[in-house]
Amino acid sequence: MTSTRPSLQPLAAAVALALLSATAHGQQAATETADGLKLDAVVVTGSSSAKSKMRSSVAISTIESEGVAAVTAASSADLLRGVPGIRAEASGGESNANVAVRGIPVSAGGARYIQFQEDGLPVLQFGDVAFATPDTWMRADAGFERLEVVRGGSAALLATGAPGGILNFISKTGQEPGGSLQLSKGLDYDHTRVDFGYGGRLAPKTRFFVGGFYRVGDGGRKGADGTENGGQVRANVTFELTGKSFVRFSLKHLDDHSPTFMPTPVKYVNGSIQEIPGLDPRRAAFYDAAWPLDNTLTGTNGRATSNIRDGLSAKSDAFGVEADLDVGAGFRLQNKFSWSKNSGRFIGIFPGDDVAAAPAGTTLATGPEAGAAYTGTKFTAVIFNTKVDNAGLVANDLKFSRDFDLGAGTKLSAVAGLYTSVQELDLTWNFNQYSLSASGEGARVLNVPGVVNGSPGFGGCCSNTQDSKYTTNAPYVVLNLESGALSADIGLRRDNQKASGAYYQSNAGVSYDLTRPNAIDYDFGRTSYSLGGNYALSKDLSVFARYSDGAAYNADRITFFNNPNLVNGKSPTIPTNKVKQAEVGVKIRGGGMSLFATLFHAKTDEVNVDVTTVPIVARENSYRSNGLELEGSARFGIFNLVGGLTYTKAKQADGRAPKRQAKVVYQLTPTANIGDDLTLGVGIVGTTKSLDDGPTGPLTITLPAYTVVNAFASYALNDRVTLSLAANNLLNELAYTESNDGRGAARAYTGRTVKASLRYSF
C-alpha cells in the first residue's frame, strides 16, 4: 500500500509537543484561567467518595454531552476513541466494539478488562461474551449528560471484573430545565435520526428527564441499506429529600437493529494488506444480497429461520432505583439497583475463505436472474448467527459510609459496601455457509457445484448452546484519608462467584445430544486491592501514585471448546484473568491550560478463546506493558485545543508486542469559536502501525498507521435554533483495525460520511 499523506510519526510528535508545550504557551497567550480538563469537577466513577479530579489518585477523563459534537461520534463506543489510554476498535458498526486500555490486550474481542456502566452499574457483568458485548445494549442519545472514564487504579476495587477501567455513561436528571429536538440527515449516505429530550421540575422537590432517539439508515455503507432501524427511550424522576438526600427511579426501553460490519476479503502480500478490486473495506457490506432465510438449529433440536438482513438486533427493558440517604449518627447510605432484560441476535457475514474465481457451472441462486450463469469471483460467506435469548442482569451496590474528624484538619472516611449481581446468559450459536459473489455492493448468493448453501460452516464446529447463570457477591471496604494537601485511600474487595447451568456442542451442526449436557457448576473467590495517594503541591499542581491488583472473570470463554471438567466442578482452579498495575502522575493547570500526565505499568496473565482463529483453542497468555498517557487542554483567544497521546511499550511472553497494539495512539481536537454564533472544529484520531495475525502465523500482518480526521461546524441561527454539519473520516482514510489468521480478511473503519443536523432548544 502507498500513501501520499504525511508520516504518522511527525503527526504523533506534533500532538505530544502541543500538549507538553501548552503550559508555557498558555501562560503567554491566555489571560483567563480556564481549565479545559475541568480538574475541579467532582467525579463519582471508580471512587468510594466524591472527589474532584485534582484531589483523586486515579487517571480519569470526562466527555460532556456538549463535547460529543467535537468528536462526531457515531456510537457510544466511538466516543471512547477520544479518550487517552483507551484503544477502541469501533469499526464494527453501532456496537460490537473491541475496547482495551494501557496495553492490556484485546485478545478475544469485546471489553474483557473494562466495565461499561450506565449510572454506576454494569450493563453486563462480563465485557467479552462472544457476540454479546455490553455496547450492544447501549446508545448515547439526548439523555446522556457525560461520560466518565477511569483507567486502572481504583476500578479493580470498586467494580467486579474491571481491573482495566470503568466507562460510566451518566444520565441527565432534569437539574437544568428545558429540552431539545434534533433532526439529523445524511448528505452522502442513508441516515435519518430524531433525538429528543426534556427535563425540569414537576414540583419544588421533584424533577424529571425523558429523552431518546429513533433512526433509520445504512450505517454508512450502501450494502447495508435499510438494516439500521430502531430507537430508545429513557426516563427518570428524582425525589429530593432533606439535605442532599434523594431517591431516583429510572426506566429504559431499547429496540434497535443495526448492521454488523465484519472483516472484508483482502489479499496479503509479503505481510501487507491489499484491497481486492470491487471490495473496498471502508464500504463493503453484504446485507444487500437476496438472502434466503437462514435455517438454524435450536437448543432443543428444532429448526428456526431468521432473516440475515436483520443484522444485529438489540432489545432491552431496564428499571433502576438509586437512593442516597442521611440515616443519622453521621452515617450515609447509598444504594444503586438495576434490573434489565436483554435479548437480541447477532447476524454477521464473515469471510470463510479467500476470494477465488467461481468454478464452471456456478449460477445465481436468487433473484429474478436465478439460474443464470455466473463467471466472476466468489467467496464463502459464513453467517455468524447467534441468538441471545437472555442476557438479563440484576445488580445492586449497597454501601455505608461515615466520616471521622481526627483533628488538626484530618478526616477519615470509612466505606463498607456489598455488590451483588445475577447475570443470565442463554446463547445459541449457528454458523451456516453460503457462496457469495465478491462484490462490496450488490452481492449475490450463488449456487456453486458441490457446495450446499445453508450447510454448517467451518465443518460444523460452532453450533453450540448455553443456558447459564452467574451469581456474584462482592463485599468491599475502603478507607479514605484527607489531611491537608494529602488525599489517600486503601481498600479490599472479595469477589465470590458461582456459575450454574449447562451447555451443549452439536454433532457437526446437525443435532445436540440432549441426554448428555455439559454441566456448568463451579464457584470460586478472589481478593482484589488498591491503594493510592494524591498530594497537592498547590491548588494548581498535584501528583499521585497508585498500585492495584485485580482480575476479570470468564463466562462463555471457558465453556465452549474447552475440557468440560474445567467448569463442572472437577477442576481445583477456575481460570481468571489477572492484572497488576502501578501508576504515577501529575496534574497541572494555569494560564488557560491544563495537563494530566500518567506513567503506567501493567502485568496481565489470562486465559483466552478466540472463535475467529483456526483452529479454535484455549490459550494461556502473559503480557507486560509500560507507557505514558498525556491528556491536555489549552485555550488561546478564540481557539481551544484538547488532545491526548498514549505511548505504550507492550510485550507478551515470547517478547513480541501483543497483536494490534500500536506504540502510539493519539487524539487532537482543535476548535474555534468565531463570535457568538459559529463554532468550527476538527477531531483527529491516529495510531502508528501494529501487527496482527495472518494465515502464515501470529503477528505476520502489518496494520498500517493511520490518521482519521473528523470535522464539524455549528451555527446558531438564533438563541434556540442551531444548524450543524459533521463529517466522519473526512479524508476517507483506509484505517485497518484487525486482520484474520485463517483467510485473507481485514476490518476497517467506514469511509467518509457527512450529515447535517438542525437542533431546536426550548
N, C-alpha and C positions, 0 to 999 in steps of 0.2 A: 504494500500500500504506500502511496506517496501523498504528500500534503504540502501545500504552499503556505500554510499558516505558520506563525512563529513557533519556535520550540517552547514546550511547556516549562522547561527548567527556568528560563528567564521570567516567564509569567509567574511561576510559583515564587521565585525570588522577589519579584516585584510586590506580591501580596505580603510576604514577610517584611520587606522593607517598609511598606506603607504602614503596617501595624507597629513595628518596632520603633519607627521614627515619629509616630504620631504624637508622642509626649512633647518632644522639642518643638515640632511644627505647630502643634495645637497651642502651646504656650504663646507662640508668636502671632498666630493667625486668628485666634479666637479671644473674644473679650468676655464671653459668658462661661459659666461653669457647668454647662450641660453634660450629663453623664449618659451617653448612649446605651451603655450596658445596664443602666438602672441598678447600680450596685447597692443602693439603699432600699430597693424594693424587697419586701418581705416575701419569702418563698416558703411553701408548705410541703413540697415534694421531697421525699427522702430525708425528712427531718422530724425528730420527735418533738421539737418545739419550734414555733415560728421564729425565724431569724432573717435578717437581711443578708443579701449575698456578701456584703462587706464583712459580716461577722461569722459567716459559715465556713466550715473547714471542708467544703466539698466544691467540686467544679460543677457549676450549674449555669445553664443558658435559658433565656426566655424569649419566646416569639409571641408578641401581642397579636391580637386579631387584625389590627390595622397594618401589621407588618407582613401579612400574607401576600398582599399585592406585590410587595417588593421582590418576593421570591417566585411569583407567578405559579404557585404550587398547584399541580393538577390532582393531588390526592393527599391524604393525611401523611402517608409515608414520604411523599415528595417534599413536604415541609422539612423533613429531617436532613435533607441534603445541604441545608444552610446552617447546620449546627456543627461546630468544630468537634473533632474526636469521633463523630458518628460517620460510619460508612453505610449509606442507604442505597442499595441497588434497586431503585424504584422504577425498573424497566419492564415490569410485568403487567402494567395497566393500573386500574384503580386500586388494586390490593395485591396480595401475594408477593410482597417485597421482602428482600433479604436485608437484614439490618445488623450491623456489628459495631463494636466500639473499641478503640485503643489497641488494635492488633489482635484482640480476641477474635477467633476465626469465624467466618461464615462457612461452616464446614458441612452443613446439611440443608440449609435453606431456612427461611423464616428469621426469627429473632430469639435464638436459644438463650442468650445471656442477658436479654433486656426484657423488661416488662412494660407492655402497653397498658396504660391506665386511663380510665375516664373518671375524673373527680376523685382520684386517690385509691381506686380499687381496680384490680385487673380485669381486662376484657376476657382473657383466657388465662388459666393458671399456667399453661405451658406455651412458650413462644415459638416452638418449632414442630408442632404437629404437622405431619405431611399433608399438604393440600388443605390445611385449615389454619392459616396463620392469623394472629389476632387482628391485623388490619382488615381482614375480610369483613369484620363486623364493626368497622369504624369509618365514619365520614366526618370531615371537617366542614361545618356549614355556618350559618349566621348565628347559631347558638354557642359557638366556640369563642371564649374570651382570650385565652392564652395557652401556650404550650410551655411547660417547664420540663427541662431535660437535665437530669442528674447523671453524671458519668462516674462510675466506680464508687469508691468511698462508702458512704452510709447506705447505699442501695442494697448491699448484701445483708444489712441488719434490719432494714425496715420494709423489705418485700421478700416473699418466698420465691426463690429461683431466679433472682435478678442481680447477680453479682456485677454484671457489666454496667447496669444503669436502669433508670426509670424514665419513661416517656409519659408524662401526665397531661392529658388534654382536659382543661378546666373550663367549665361551662359558665356562661353568663347567668346571673341570678336576679336581674332587674334592679340592681343598685343604681344604675343610670337610666332614668325613664326615657322612653322613646323607642323607635323601631326603624326598620328599613325594609325596602322591597327592591330587589335587584334582578334584572333580566340580562343574561349573557347569551351571546350568539357567536358561533364560529364563523369566521370570514373565509377560511380556506379549508374547512373541514366541517363535518356534520356535528353540530353541538348546539343544543338549546337548553338553557338551565334557568330556573327561577329560584332565588333564595329569599327567604323572608324571616323576620324576627321582630318581636315586640316584647317589651317588658316595662315594669313600673310598679306602682303601689295599688293594691286592692283596698288597703286600709292603712292607718298610720303605722302599724307594726307588721304588716303583711305585704310582701312583694312577690312578683312572679316574672317568669320569662317563658316564652314559647317561640320556637323557630324551627326551621328545616329547609328542605330543598326538594325539587323534582327536576329531572333532566332526561333527555334522550340524545342519542348520537352514536358515533362510531369509535370514540376513544382516540381519534386522530389517524385512524387507518381505514381506508375505504373498503378493504376486505372484511371489515367487521361492521359494515353498515347495519344499523338498527339493533345491534347487540346491546348497546348501552341504553338502559331503560329502568328507571326507578327513583326512589327518593327516601326521605327520612323526616320524621317529626320528633322533636324533643320538647319537653316542658318541665318546669319545676316551680314550686311555690315554697316560700320561706316565711316561717313564723318567728318573729323576733321576740325574745323573752327579756327578762331582767338583765341589765348589763350587756355583756357581749354574747349571752347565751342565745341559741336559736335551734329550731328544728326545721329540716327541709325534706320535702318529698319530691321525687323526680320520676319521669316516665320517658321511655324512648321506644319508637317503632321504626324499624328499618326494613324495607323490602326493595331490593335492588338487583339489577342484572348488569354485568359489565363483561367486556371481552378479556380473556386472559392471553397475554402475548407471550408465547413460548419462544424458544430459540428458532431461528430461521436457518434453513440449509445454507451452508457456505462451503468454500474449499480451503483446505490448509496446505500451504506451500512453504516448505522449509520453516515451519513454526509460525508463519504469519497467516492472518485471516484475509481471504479474498472473497469478494462478492461473486455470486453466480448471476449472470445476466437474467434479468426479469425477476430477481428475488432481492429486493432492497430490504435489508434488516431493519431499516427505520420505518418501513411502510408495510411490510408483508404481514398479512393476516389471512387465514384460510377459512374463516367462517362463511364466506360468500359461496362456497361450493354448494351444489344442490345435494346436501347431505341426506341420506336415508336416516330413519330413526335408528339410534344405537340400541341394539338389543343386548341387555346385560343380565348377569346372574345376580339374584337377590340373596340375602343372607339366609333364606330358608329354602334355597334351591328352586325358587320360582324364576320367572323371567319378567323383565320390565323394560320398557322403552323410554328413551329420552331424546330430546331434540338437541343435537350438537350445537346449534346456533344459539342456545341459551347461555353459553359461556359460563361465567362464574355467577351463581345466584347466592344471595345472602339475605337471610331473614333473621330478625332479632326483635324480641319484645323484652323490655327490661323495666324493672321497678327498683327504686332506691330510696333509702331513708338515711339522713345524716343528722346527728344531734351533737351539739356542743353545749355542755351544761355546767354551771357552777353548782356543785352538790353540797357545799358547805364545808366548814372546818378547813378551808384552804384547798380542798380537792376539786379537780376539774375532771369531768367525764366526757370523753369524746367517743362516738361510735359511728361507724360507717357500715351500711348494709346494702347489698345489691343482689337482686335475683334476675337472671336473664335466661331466656330460652333462645338458643342459637341453632340455626339449621341452614342448610343450603346444599349446593352441588358445585363441584369444581370440574369444568369441562375444558381441557386444554388440548391443543393439537400439536403433537410433539414429533419431530423427525425421527423415524425409527431406523433409517439407513441413509446412505448417501444418494444424491441425485444421479440418475443414470438414464440412458436412452430407453424409452419404452420398447419392450420386445415386440416382435412381429405378432400380429393378432390382437394387439391391445385395442380396446374400443371404449367409447364414452359410456359410462354406466347409467347416467341420469340425465334429466332434462329433455328438451324437445329433439335433440340430436342423438339420443340414446341409441347405441348400436353402431354409430358411425365410427370409422377407423380413426385411431389417434396415433400420430407418429412423432410426437415431441418427447420431452424429458418427463420423468416422473420420480416420485419417491414414496416410501411407505410412511403414511401418517398414522401414528399410534395415538389413539384418543385416550387421554387420561380422564376417565370418567369416575369421579369419586363422589359418592353421596355422603353428606354429613347429616345423618339422621338426628343427631343430638350432640351439641357441644355446649349445653347449658351449664351455667356456673352460678352457684350460690356462694357468696363471700361476705365475711363480716370481720371488721377490725375494731376491737374494743380496747381503749386504753384509759388508765387513770394516771393523773399527774398531780404533783404538789411541789410548790416552791418553798425552799427553806432559806431564811435570811441568816447567813453566818457572820454578819457584822463586817465592818470595815469595807462596805461596798461589794461584798462577796455573796453570791447567791448560788444555791444548789437546787437543781430541778431534777426530781426523780420521776421516771415514767415506767409504768408496768403495763404491758399490753398482751392481748391474745388475739391472734389472727386465725380464723378457721375458714375452710372452703371445701366445697364438694364440686368437683369437675366431672361432668358426664362426658363420655367420649364414645360415641357409636358411629362407626365408619364402615362403608362398604366400597372397596376398590374394584374397578374393572378397567382393563386396558385392551381395547379391541383395535384391530388394524384395518386400514383402508389404503388402497392405491390412489394417489392424488397427482394431478398434473402439477409440474413445478412452475407455478405462476403465482406471484405475490398478490395479484388481484385477478379475480375471475377464475380461481382454481376450479377444477372439475374432478369428480370421482371417476375412476377408471376401472374397467374390467381387464385385468392382466391375466394371461393364461397361467394356470397353476396356482393362482392366489385367490383366496376366498375373502371377499370384503366382509368385515364384521366378525372375523375369527379372532381368537385371543392373540394379543400381541406379545412379543418377546418370549415366545414359546409357552405362553400361559402361566408365566411366573407370578403374575401380580393380581390375580383375583383373590382378594382377602377380605375378611370381615371381622370387626371387633366390636364388642359390646362391653363397656368397662366404666369403672367409676374410681376416681382418685380423691381420697379424703386427706386434708391437711389440717393439722393442729400445730400452731407455732406460738408458744409463749416467748415474750422478749422483755428485756429490761434495759433501760438507758439512763445514765447519769450525765447531766449537763452542768457544767460549772461556768459561771460568769464572774470574773474578778478583774475589774478594771479593764485593761486592754486585752486580757486573755479570755478566750472562749474555748472550752474544751469539752469533749464528750467521750464516753466509753460505753459499749453495750454488747449484750449477748442475745442470740436468737437460737432457739432449738426447734428445728423443723422435724415434725413427725408425720410421715406419710404412709397411708395404707392404700393399696391398689387391689381391686377385685374385679372379676368378670371372666370373659373367655374370648378367644379368638380362633379363627379357622383359616386355613390356607387351602385353596381348592386343588383339585386334581386337574392340572393343565387348563384351568378356567372352565371346566365342564360342570363340576358339582363339588359340594362340600360333604365330608363325612360327618354328619351331624351327631353321630353316636360317639365321636371322639373329639370333644372340644379340648383345646389347649387352655389350661387354666391360667388365669391371672390372679395370684393370691400371694401377696408379699407385703411386708411393712418394714420400715427402717427409720432411723433418725439420724440427724446430723446437726452439729452445732456450728454456727457462724458467729463471727465477732468483728467489731470495727472500733477503732479508736483514732481520734484526731484532735487537732487543736488549731486555733486561729489567733494570731497576735496582731493587734492594730498598732502599728508604729506611729500612725497619725490618723486623723479622720479620713484621709485620702490615700492611705497606703497600709496594706496589711499583708501578712504572709501566713501560710497554713501548711500543714502536713497531715497525712493520714495513712493508716495501714488497715487493710481489711482482708478477711478470709471468708469466702462464700462459695456457693455452689448453685448450679442449675440442674434440675431433675428431669428424668426421662419419662415419657409416656409410651406412645406407639413406636418410638425409635428403638426400643429394646424388646418389642414383641415380634412383629413380622421379621422373617429372615434370620432369626436367632434360635439358639437351642432353647426349646420350651422350658427346660429346667432353670433357665435364668430368671423366669418370672412366676414359676408355680410354687414357690416356697422352698424349693430344694437347694437353692443357691445360698451359701453363707453370706454373700455380699451382693448388693444391688449396685450396678454401675451408676456413678454420679459424675457430673462434670464440674471439676473443682477449679476455682480461680482465686489466686492470691495477688493482691495489688498494693503497691506503695506509690504515693504521690506527694509532691511538694509544689507549692505555687505561690504566686504573688498577684495582688490586685492593686491597681494604682489608677488614679484619675486626677484631672486638673486641666484647666485651660481649654475646656471643651472636648477633652478626650478621656477615654477610659480603656484600660488594658487588663486582661486576665490571662496569665501565663502559667502553665502547669507542666511539670516534668512527671512522667509516669513510668512505672514498671509493672508488668502483668505476667503471671505464670499460670498457664491453663493446661489441665490434664482432662481428657474427655474420651467418651465412647460415642461413636458416630455410625449411623447408617444412612447412606445417600442412595435413593432409589433411581437416580439418573445415571449411576455408574454401571459398568459392565465388567465382571459380574457384581451383583448386589451382595455386599458383605458388611459385617460389623468390624470396625477398626478402633483400636486404641491409639490416640494421638497425644502428643505433648507439644506445647508451644511456649515461647518466651517472646516478650515484646518490650521495647523501650522506646520512649518518644517524648515529643514536646507538642503541647496544644497551645495555640495562641488565639485569643478572641479579642478584638479591639473595635473601638468606635472613635471617630473624630469628626468634629464639626468645624468647617471653615466658611464662615459667612452663610451663603445660601446653600452650600454643599454639605452633605453628610456622608460619611464613609463608615460602613460596617463590614467587618470581614473576619475571617478565621483561616488558620493554617494548622495542619497536623502533620508532623513528621513522625513516622513510625519505622523502627527497625525491628522486624519480627523474624523469627525463625522457628522451624519445627525440629523434631528430634534429629532428623538427618542433616541439619544445618542449613537447609534451604528455606526460603521465605514461604509462608503459607500461600495457598492459591488465592489469587485475586487481591492480594494485599499490596497496594502501592506504597511507596515510601512517602510520598507527599500527596495530600488531599487538601484542597483549598477552596474558599468561598470569598467573594468580594462583591459588595453591593453599594455602589455609589449612587446617591440620589441628589437631585437639585430641586429646591422649592423656589419657583420663579413667581414672585408676587404672592398674593393670597390664593390664587386660583389654579396654577399649573404646577404639577409635580412630574418630573421625569426621572427614570431610574433604569439601571442595568444590574442584573444579577448574574454573576459569573461563578460557575462551579467547575472545578477541574481536578485532574489527577494525573500523576505520572504513570508510566507503564507498569504492568504487573504480569504475572504468569498464571496460567490455568492449565487444566489437564487436557490432553488430546488423545487420539487413537493410538499414538506411539508411546504413551506413558504419561506419568504425572509431570505437571509443570513444563510441558513441551510446547505450549501455545502462548504467544505473546499477545496480551490485550494492550493495544496501543494507548499512549497518553491521549487525553482529550480535554478540550475546553468547551463546555456548553454555556452559551450566552443567552440569557433571557432578558427581556426588556419590557418596560411598561410606561405608560403615560396616563395621567388623570387630569381632568379639567373640570373645575366646579362651575357649572353653568349659572348657578345661583346658590344661595345658602342651603338648599335642600336637594338639588339635583347635581349629580356628578357623572360625567362620561369618562370611561376608561378604555384603554387599548392595551392588550397584553400579548406578547409573543413568547412562546416556549421554544427553545432551541432555535433561536433567530437565524443562526448561520447554518442550520441544517447539518450539524456535526454528526458524523458517524461515530457514536460513542458506545463501544462494546463493554458489557458488564460481565459476561461469562461465556465460556466455551464448554463443549461436552466431550467426554473422553471416548465415547463409543462410536461416534459418527461425526461427520462434518456439520456442525450446527453451532450457532452463537446467537446470543441475545444482545440487543442494543436498545438504546433509548429511542423513542418515537421521534420522527423528524419534525420540522418546523410546523407549528400550529399557531394561528393568530385568532384572537377573539376580541369582541367589543362588549362592553357592559354599560348599562345605564342603571344608576342607583338613585333611589328616592328615599330620603331620610325624613322621618316625622316624629 
